[in-house]
C-alpha cells in the first residue's frame, strides 16, 4: 500500500522499493549527504516541512556536498513518487525547491524510516 502526503497542495504517493533498489538508494543517500546524522534523524522522525528543509540546509551548510550529486539524488527521490497516476517530476510537481526537498524527505522516509529507527535503536542499546 502506498503512503500519501499532501505537499504544496498536491497529494504525493510513494511505494517502498524492492530490497536491492532500496539498498542502493540508501547507500547513495549516505554518500551524497556524507552520513549526516541530522539528515538520517529527520528521515526517521517523519518531520514536517520545516524539519525537512532544516535538515537539507544543515547538510548543505556544514559539509562540502557535490551539487550535481545532491540534485540527482533529490530528482531520484522525487521520481519515486506519483501524483495521481502520473510520476512526480522535479520542476513540474514539485515545482519549487522547498516542495522538492519535502517530497524527497517524504520518499526517503517511506523507504528508510523503519530501517533507520530499528538500526538506531540497536546502536543505542550497544
N, CA and C atoms as an extended XYZ file, in Angstrom:
378
Properties=species:S:1:pos:R:3:atomname:S:1:resname:S:1:resid:I:1 pbc="F F F"
N         0.836       -1.180        0.000 N   UNK     1
C         0.000        0.000        0.000 CA  UNK     1
C         0.884        1.248        0.000 C   UNK     1
N         0.522        2.189       -0.816 N   UNK     2
C         1.306        3.411       -0.954 CA  UNK     2
C         1.062        4.348        0.226 C   UNK     2
N         2.117        5.040        0.624 N   UNK     3
C         1.995        6.110        1.606 CA  UNK     3
C         1.660        7.385        0.853 C   UNK     3
N         0.906        8.259        1.499 N   UNK     4
C         0.498        9.513        0.868 CA  UNK     4
C         0.810       10.692        1.778 C   UNK     4
N         1.113       11.829        1.132 N   UNK     5
C         1.323       13.069        1.880 CA  UNK     5
C         0.988       14.240        0.975 C   UNK     5
N         0.274       15.207        1.534 N   UNK     6
C        -0.057       16.418        0.788 CA  UNK     6
C         1.047       17.444        1.011 C   UNK     6
N         1.647       17.883       -0.078 N   UNK     7
C         2.761       18.832       -0.044 CA  UNK     7
C         2.488       19.914       -1.077 C   UNK     7
N         2.483       21.149       -0.643 N   UNK     8
C         2.236       22.249       -1.574 CA  UNK     8
C         0.917       22.136       -2.301 C   UNK     8
N        -0.092       21.609       -1.625 N   UNK     9
C        -1.419       21.468       -2.216 CA  UNK     9
C        -1.576       20.275       -3.140 C   UNK     9
N        -0.554       19.429       -3.248 N   UNK    10
C        -0.570       18.268       -4.136 CA  UNK    10
C        -0.387       17.006       -3.296 C   UNK    10
N        -1.161       15.968       -3.587 N   UNK    11
C        -1.020       14.703       -2.881 CA  UNK    11
C        -0.005       13.835       -3.622 C   UNK    11
N         1.063       13.470       -2.909 N   UNK    12
C         2.107       12.599       -3.449 CA  UNK    12
C         1.935       11.210       -2.844 C   UNK    12
N         2.130       10.192       -3.668 N   UNK    13
C         2.057        8.807       -3.213 CA  UNK    13
C         3.397        8.143       -3.486 C   UNK    13
N         3.804        7.265       -2.568 N   UNK    14
C         5.090        6.600       -2.720 CA  UNK    14
C         4.994        5.170       -2.197 C   UNK    14
N         5.517        4.222       -2.958 N   UNK    15
C         5.594        2.822       -2.555 CA  UNK    15
C         7.028        2.495       -2.176 C   UNK    15
N         7.180        1.492       -1.319 N   UNK    16
C         8.525        1.023       -0.969 CA  UNK    16
C         9.165        0.349       -2.178 C   UNK    16
N        10.463        0.525       -2.288 N   UNK    17
C        11.240       -0.118       -3.343 CA  UNK    17
C        11.551       -1.565       -2.974 C   UNK    17
N        11.836       -2.393       -3.960 N   UNK    18
C        12.373       -3.731       -3.667 CA  UNK    18
C        13.726       -3.586       -2.964 C   UNK    18
N        14.115       -4.606       -2.230 N   UNK    19
C        15.296       -4.555       -1.366 CA  UNK    19
C        16.560       -4.078       -2.083 C   UNK    19
N        16.884       -4.627       -3.230 N   UNK    20
C        18.138       -4.267       -3.897 CA  UNK    20
C        18.162       -2.784       -4.267 C   UNK    20
N        17.059       -2.288       -4.817 N   UNK    21
C        16.995       -0.869       -5.178 CA  UNK    21
C        17.053        0.012       -3.933 C   UNK    21
N        16.378       -0.411       -2.856 N   UNK    22
C        16.382        0.365       -1.620 CA  UNK    22
C        17.787        0.436       -1.036 C   UNK    22
N        18.502       -0.668       -1.036 N   UNK    23
C        19.869       -0.675       -0.521 CA  UNK    23
C        20.771        0.275       -1.310 C   UNK    23
N        20.646        0.240       -2.614 N   UNK    24
C        21.462        1.134       -3.448 CA  UNK    24
C        21.124        2.596       -3.186 C   UNK    24
N        19.834        2.892       -3.052 N   UNK    25
C        19.423        4.265       -2.793 CA  UNK    25
C        19.893        4.712       -1.411 C   UNK    25
N        19.804        3.835       -0.418 N   UNK    26
C        20.259        4.178        0.931 CA  UNK    26
C        21.759        4.486        0.937 C   UNK    26
N        22.528        3.684        0.229 N   UNK    27
C        23.970        3.929        0.165 CA  UNK    27
C        24.266        5.248       -0.539 C   UNK    27
N        23.521        5.562       -1.595 N   UNK    28
C        23.709        6.846       -2.283 CA  UNK    28
C        23.344        8.014       -1.370 C   UNK    28
N        22.247        7.873       -0.620 N   UNK    29
C        21.843        8.901        0.324 CA  UNK    29
C        22.983        9.194        1.301 C   UNK    29
N        23.579        8.148        1.847 N   UNK    30
C        24.671        8.329        2.796 CA  UNK    30
C        25.923        8.890        2.140 C   UNK    30
N        26.200        8.492        0.914 N   UNK    31
C        27.366        9.031        0.217 CA  UNK    31
C        27.176       10.513       -0.103 C   UNK    31
N        26.013       10.851       -0.625 N   UNK    32
C        25.763       12.237       -1.029 CA  UNK    32
C        25.761       13.169        0.176 C   UNK    32
N        25.068       12.755        1.265 N   UNK    33
C        24.979       13.603        2.458 CA  UNK    33
C        26.031       13.244        3.500 C   UNK    33
N        26.980       12.407        3.116 N   UNK    34
C        28.144       12.074        3.944 CA  UNK    34
C        27.756       11.577        5.340 C   UNK    34
N        26.687       10.768        5.391 N   UNK    35
C        26.262       10.166        6.651 CA  UNK    35
C        25.786       11.163        7.684 C   UNK    35
N        25.326       12.318        7.255 N   UNK    36
C        24.880       13.370        8.172 CA  UNK    36
C        23.787       12.835        9.098 C   UNK    36
N        24.044       12.871       10.401 N   UNK    37
C        23.104       12.335       11.387 CA  UNK    37
C        21.810       13.137       11.451 C   UNK    37
N        21.859       14.430       11.164 N   UNK    38
C        20.640       15.240       11.149 CA  UNK    38
C        19.740       14.773       10.011 C   UNK    38
N        20.327       14.510        8.861 N   UNK    39
C        19.556       14.017        7.720 CA  UNK    39
C        18.868       12.709        8.096 C   UNK    39
N        19.636       11.746        8.618 N   UNK    40
C        19.050       10.452        8.980 CA  UNK    40
C        18.017       10.602       10.090 C   UNK    40
N        18.302       11.440       11.061 N   UNK    41
C        17.371       11.636       12.169 CA  UNK    41
C        16.048       12.217       11.723 C   UNK    41
N        16.088       13.166       10.799 N   UNK    42
C        14.834       13.759       10.338 CA  UNK    42
C        14.041       12.790        9.478 C   UNK    42
N        14.725       11.958        8.741 N   UNK    43
C        14.021       10.932        7.961 CA  UNK    43
C        13.333        9.958        8.913 C   UNK    43
N        14.042        9.544        9.953 N   UNK    44
C        13.478        8.608       10.928 CA  UNK    44
C        12.319        9.235       11.700 C   UNK    44
N        12.405       10.523       11.970 N   UNK    45
C        11.407       11.192       12.801 CA  UNK    45
C        10.149       11.610       12.043 C   UNK    45
N        10.131       11.403       10.732 N   UNK    46
C         8.968       11.785        9.928 CA  UNK    46
C         8.625       13.260       10.155 C   UNK    46
N         9.625       14.102        9.986 N   UNK    47
C         9.476       15.524       10.272 CA  UNK    47
C         8.519       16.202        9.299 C   UNK    47
N         8.075       17.374        9.700 N   UNK    48
C         7.226       18.187        8.849 CA  UNK    48
C         8.095       18.942        7.837 C   UNK    48
N         7.453       19.808        7.093 N   UNK    49
C         8.128       20.589        6.052 CA  UNK    49
C         9.345       21.327        6.610 C   UNK    49
N         9.142       22.035        7.717 N   UNK    50
C        10.222       22.817        8.299 CA  UNK    50
C        11.411       21.930        8.670 C   UNK    50
N        11.153       20.772        9.229 N   UNK    51
C        12.230       19.858        9.611 CA  UNK    51
C        13.009       19.345        8.413 C   UNK    51
N        12.305       19.039        7.328 N   UNK    52
C        12.978       18.572        6.112 CA  UNK    52
C        13.882       19.663        5.550 C   UNK    52
N        13.359       20.877        5.508 N   UNK    53
C        14.156       21.986        4.976 CA  UNK    53
C        15.353       22.277        5.873 C   UNK    53
N        15.161       22.212        7.186 N   UNK    54
C        16.272       22.445        8.114 CA  UNK    54
C        17.359       21.388        7.948 C   UNK    54
N        16.960       20.130        7.805 N   UNK    55
C        17.953       19.059        7.629 CA  UNK    55
C        18.733       19.253        6.334 C   UNK    55
N        18.037       19.604        5.266 N   UNK    56
C        18.703       19.846        3.987 CA  UNK    56
C        19.688       21.009        4.114 C   UNK    56
N        19.249       22.107        4.732 N   UNK    57
C        20.126       23.263        4.909 CA  UNK    57
C        21.310       22.930        5.805 C   UNK    57
N        21.071       22.181        6.866 N   UNK    58
C        22.145       21.776        7.777 CA  UNK    58
C        23.221       21.015        7.008 C   UNK    58
N        22.797       20.033        6.231 N   UNK    59
C        23.757       19.217        5.480 CA  UNK    59
C        24.500       20.056        4.451 C   UNK    59
N        23.789       20.958        3.787 N   UNK    60
C        24.433       21.730        2.723 CA  UNK    60
C        25.345       22.828        3.270 C   UNK    60
N        25.102       23.292        4.484 N   UNK    61
C        25.952       24.341        5.051 CA  UNK    61
C        27.131       23.773        5.828 C   UNK    61
N        26.985       22.582        6.379 N   UNK    62
C        28.020       22.039        7.253 CA  UNK    62
C        28.986       21.088        6.555 C   UNK    62
N        28.727       20.797        5.293 N   UNK    63
C        29.595       19.870        4.574 CA  UNK    63
C        29.784       20.361        3.151 C   UNK    63
N        30.855       19.927        2.551 N   UNK    64
C        31.072       20.230        1.138 CA  UNK    64
C        30.388       19.115        0.349 C   UNK    64
N        29.252       19.452       -0.242 N   UNK    65
C        28.478       18.474       -0.994 CA  UNK    65
C        28.632       18.751       -2.483 C   UNK    65
N        28.589       17.706       -3.270 N   UNK    66
C        28.631       17.844       -4.718 CA  UNK    66
C        27.228       18.211       -5.197 C   UNK    66
N        27.083       19.387       -5.769 N   UNK    67
C        25.756       19.874       -6.154 CA  UNK    67
C        25.073       18.970       -7.173 C   UNK    67
N        25.822       18.427       -8.126 N   UNK    68
C        25.220       17.533       -9.112 CA  UNK    68
C        24.706       16.256       -8.463 C   UNK    68
N        25.463       15.722       -7.498 N   UNK    69
C        25.031       14.522       -6.789 CA  UNK    69
C        23.775       14.789       -5.960 C   UNK    69
N        23.724       15.944       -5.303 N   UNK    70
C        22.557       16.289       -4.489 CA  UNK    70
C        21.328       16.429       -5.378 C   UNK    70
N        21.454       17.152       -6.479 N   UNK    71
C        20.321       17.344       -7.391 CA  UNK    71
C        19.875       16.004       -7.967 C   UNK    71
N        20.807       15.149       -8.347 N   UNK    72
C        20.454       13.833       -8.895 CA  UNK    72
C        19.713       12.988       -7.854 C   UNK    72
N        20.170       13.045       -6.611 N   UNK    73
C        19.517       12.274       -5.551 CA  UNK    73
C        18.118       12.801       -5.264 C   UNK    73
N        17.959       14.111       -5.168 N   UNK    74
C        16.635       14.700       -4.935 CA  UNK    74
C        15.706       14.375       -6.104 C   UNK    74
N        16.224       14.470       -7.320 N   UNK    75
C        15.428       14.129       -8.508 CA  UNK    75
C        14.989       12.671       -8.466 C   UNK    75
N        15.897       11.784       -8.090 N   UNK    76
C        15.568       10.360       -7.996 CA  UNK    76
C        14.510       10.107       -6.922 C   UNK    76
N        14.665       10.754       -5.763 N   UNK    77
C        13.699       10.569       -4.677 CA  UNK    77
C        12.320       11.079       -5.082 C   UNK    77
N        12.274       12.247       -5.703 N   UNK    78
C        11.001       12.793       -6.186 CA  UNK    78
C        10.380       11.829       -7.195 C   UNK    78
N        11.198       11.258       -8.056 N   UNK    79
C        10.718       10.323       -9.085 CA  UNK    79
C        10.146        9.032       -8.536 C   UNK    79
N        10.382        8.740       -7.258 N   UNK    80
C         9.785        7.564       -6.631 CA  UNK    80
C         8.308        7.782       -6.324 C   UNK    80
N         7.883        9.039       -6.391 N   UNK    81
C         6.502        9.385       -6.034 CA  UNK    81
C         5.632        9.521       -7.286 C   UNK    81
N         4.334        9.476       -7.026 N   UNK    82
C         3.340        9.688       -8.071 CA  UNK    82
C         2.378       10.779       -7.619 C   UNK    82
N         1.822       11.451       -8.605 N   UNK    83
C         0.739       12.408       -8.395 CA  UNK    83
C        -0.419       11.861       -9.212 C   UNK    83
N        -1.400       11.284       -8.519 N   UNK    84
C        -2.447       10.547       -9.237 CA  UNK    84
C        -1.796        9.352       -9.906 C   UNK    84
N        -1.973        9.217      -11.203 N   UNK    85
C        -1.346        8.126      -11.952 CA  UNK    85
C        -0.056        8.554      -12.642 C   UNK    85
N         0.293        9.819      -12.509 N   UNK    86
C         1.467       10.354      -13.186 CA  UNK    86
C         2.679       10.359      -12.260 C   UNK    86
N         3.868       10.181      -12.825 N   UNK    87
C         5.074       10.275      -11.988 CA  UNK    87
C         5.297       11.716      -11.546 C   UNK    87
N         5.822       11.875      -10.345 N   UNK    88
C         6.242       13.209       -9.898 CA  UNK    88
C         7.524       13.556      -10.650 C   UNK    88
N         7.587       14.773      -11.135 N   UNK    89
C         8.736       15.213      -11.921 CA  UNK    89
C         9.234       16.527      -11.345 C   UNK    89
N        10.506       16.544      -10.941 N   UNK    90
C        11.106       17.745      -10.385 CA  UNK    90
C        10.989       18.881      -11.395 C   UNK    90
N        10.466       20.006      -10.942 N   UNK    91
C        10.273       21.159      -11.811 CA  UNK    91
C         8.853       21.282      -12.317 C   UNK    91
N         8.092       20.201      -12.207 N   UNK    92
C         6.679       20.220      -12.604 CA  UNK    92
C         5.841       20.077      -11.337 C   UNK    92
N         5.832       18.914      -10.784 N   UNK    93
C         5.230       18.616       -9.483 CA  UNK    93
C         6.205       17.714       -8.776 C   UNK    93
N         6.971       18.260       -7.877 N   UNK    94
C         7.002       19.598       -7.296 CA  UNK    94
C         7.732       20.596       -8.184 C   UNK    94
N         7.300       21.855       -8.089 N   UNK    95
C         7.930       22.863       -8.940 CA  UNK    95
C         8.739       23.899       -8.171 C   UNK    95
N         8.739       23.845       -6.846 N   UNK    96
C         9.572       24.770       -6.077 CA  UNK    96
C        10.632       23.974       -5.328 C   UNK    96
N        11.705       24.656       -4.975 N   UNK    97
C        12.802       23.993       -4.276 CA  UNK    97
C        12.350       23.435       -2.929 C   UNK    97
N        11.583       24.223       -2.170 N   UNK    98
C        11.163       23.741       -0.857 CA  UNK    98
C        10.209       22.563       -0.966 C   UNK    98
N         9.296       22.580       -1.941 N   UNK    99
C         8.429       21.413       -2.144 CA  UNK    99
C         9.243       20.198       -2.558 C   UNK    99
N        10.251       20.414       -3.410 N   UNK   100
C        11.089       19.302       -3.877 CA  UNK   100
C        11.818       18.631       -2.721 C   UNK   100
N        12.378       19.425       -1.818 N   UNK   101
C        13.078       18.860       -0.665 CA  UNK   101
C        12.097       18.103        0.224 C   UNK   101
N        10.918       18.680        0.451 N   UNK   102
C         9.932       18.000        1.295 CA  UNK   102
C         9.457       16.694        0.659 C   UNK   102
N         9.230       16.687       -0.640 N   UNK   103
C         8.823       15.456       -1.322 CA  UNK   103
C         9.943       14.419       -1.239 C   UNK   103
N        11.177       14.845       -1.417 N   UNK   104
C        12.312       13.916       -1.313 CA  UNK   104
C        12.383       13.310        0.083 C   UNK   104
N        12.227       14.136        1.124 N   UNK   105
C        12.274       13.627        2.506 CA  UNK   105
C        11.117       12.660        2.759 C   UNK   105
N         9.949       12.955        2.197 N   UNK   106
C         8.816       12.038        2.299 CA  UNK   106
C         9.181       10.701        1.659 C   UNK   106
N         9.746       10.723        0.460 N   UNK   107
C        10.126        9.482       -0.234 CA  UNK   107
C        11.205        8.726        0.536 C   UNK   107
N        12.207        9.443        1.051 N   UNK   108
C        13.242        8.785        1.859 CA  UNK   108
C        12.617        8.141        3.094 C   UNK   108
N        11.671        8.831        3.697 N   UNK   109
C        11.009        8.284        4.875 CA  UNK   109
C        10.256        7.007        4.576 C   UNK   109
N         9.544        6.990        3.467 N   UNK   110
C         8.816        5.778        3.070 CA  UNK   110
C         9.793        4.623        2.900 C   UNK   110
N        10.927        4.907        2.293 N   UNK   111
C        11.896        3.859        2.008 CA  UNK   111
C        12.671        3.406        3.245 C   UNK   111
N        13.083        4.358        4.110 N   UNK   112
C        14.098        4.046        5.119 CA  UNK   112
C        13.713        4.256        6.581 C   UNK   112
N        12.573        4.863        6.854 N   UNK   113
C        12.233        5.207        8.237 CA  UNK   113
C        12.329        4.002        9.167 C   UNK   113
N        11.657        2.913        8.847 N   UNK   114
C        11.661        1.730        9.713 CA  UNK   114
C        13.072        1.173        9.885 C   UNK   114
N        13.832        1.146        8.810 N   UNK   115
C        15.203        0.649        8.834 CA  UNK   115
C        16.082        1.491        9.754 C   UNK   115
N        15.989        2.815        9.606 N   UNK   116
C        16.810        3.715       10.424 CA  UNK   116
C        16.420        3.608       11.886 C   UNK   116
N        15.126        3.597       12.171 N   UNK   117
C        14.665        3.505       13.561 CA  UNK   117
C        15.155        2.215       14.198 C   UNK   117
N        15.011        1.101       13.494 N   UNK   118
C        15.459       -0.185       14.037 CA  UNK   118
C        16.970       -0.183       14.261 C   UNK   118
N        17.717        0.343       13.315 N   UNK   119
C        19.171        0.383       13.433 CA  UNK   119
C        19.647        1.292       14.549 C   UNK   119
N        19.045        2.469       14.654 N   UNK   120
C        19.441        3.411       15.700 CA  UNK   120
C        19.087        2.863       17.075 C   UNK   120
N        17.957        2.173       17.169 N   UNK   121
C        17.570        1.568       18.447 CA  UNK   121
C        18.579        0.543       18.899 C   UNK   121
N        19.052       -0.294       18.001 N   UNK   122
C        20.047       -1.306       18.333 CA  UNK   122
C        21.386       -0.676       18.676 C   UNK   122
N        21.743        0.411       17.973 N   UNK   123
C        23.002        1.094       18.249 CA  UNK   123
C        22.972        1.703       19.644 C   UNK   123
N        21.820        2.234       20.048 N   UNK   124
C        21.692        2.866       21.360 CA  UNK   124
C        21.811        1.829       22.481 C   UNK   124
N        21.364        0.594       22.210 N   UNK   125
C        21.435       -0.475       23.214 CA  UNK   125
C        22.857       -0.974       23.408 C   UNK   125
N        23.687       -0.846       22.368 N   UNK   126
C        25.046       -1.389       22.429 CA  UNK   126
C        25.969       -0.583       23.310 C   UNK   126
